[in-house]
Amino acid sequence: MVENGNKTAKTRKKTEKKTEKMNHAPAQPEIHDLIGQRLRSFYDEVATQPVPDRFLELLNQLEAKSSPKKSP
């Protein structure tokens, strides 16, 4: 049992060291800006694409099922 405790403690220390390295990473605003520009560019491309016909069919089916039926 002590051996498992030691493994857990070692794993915890490794995780803490990794977290500490991530927290102390130098700030690089130009990299963050570049990532933001690329993400916006990609999102803009996707947002301008038409909705696939299959999605429209599924939305219409869902709407038909959820709307109240009219009495004659």
Secondary structure, DSSP 8 states (H G I E B T S, - for coil): -HHHHHHHHHHHHHHHHHHHHHHT----HHHHHHHHHHHHHHHHHHHTS---HHHHHHHHHHHHHHS-----
